[in-house]
Amino acid sequence: MVELYEAKSHTVGELAQRFGISHATVYRTVQRRAEQSPQAESPELPS
């Protein structure tokens, strides 16, 4: 589901309906994935 969201191929409403979940659950799932992803971490800036 997150991959579909990130590809912008479906709206949040479409994903919620397709998976039988609420809009809030879609947003929470996407947020959790972003927090777990190593790419979501901010790079260290040199001093």
C-alpha positions in Angstrom: 0.0 0.0 0.0 2.8 2.4 0.8 4.4 1.8 -2.5 1.1 2.7 -4.3 0.9 5.9 -2.1 4.4 6.9 -2.8 4.0 6.3 -6.6 1.1 8.7 -6.5 -0.9 6.2 -8.5 -3.8 6.1 -6.1 -5.4 8.7 -3.8 -5.6 8.1 -0.1 -9.4 7.6 -0.5 -8.8 5.0 -3.2 -6.3 3.1 -1.0 -8.6 3.3 2.0 -11.4 1.8 0.0 -9.3 -0.8 -1.7 -7.8 -2.1 1.5 -11.0 -1.6 3.6 -9.3 0.8 6.1 -9.8 4.4 7.1 -8.0 7.4 5.7 -6.3 7.9 9.0 -4.9 4.3 8.9 -3.5 5.0 5.4 -1.7 8.1 6.8 -0.5 6.4 9.9 0.9 3.5 7.9 2.7 5.8 5.5 4.1 7.8 8.5 5.3 4.7 10.2 7.1 3.5 7.1 8.8 6.9 6.7 10.0 6.8 10.3 11.4 3.3 9.8 13.1 4.0 6.5 16.8 4.7 6.6 16.2 7.3 3.8 14.0 9.3 6.1 16.9 10.1 8.4 18.4 13.5 8.0 22.0 13.4 6.9 24.7 14.6 9.3 25.9 18.1 8.3 29.7 18.6 8.6 30.8 20.9 11.5 
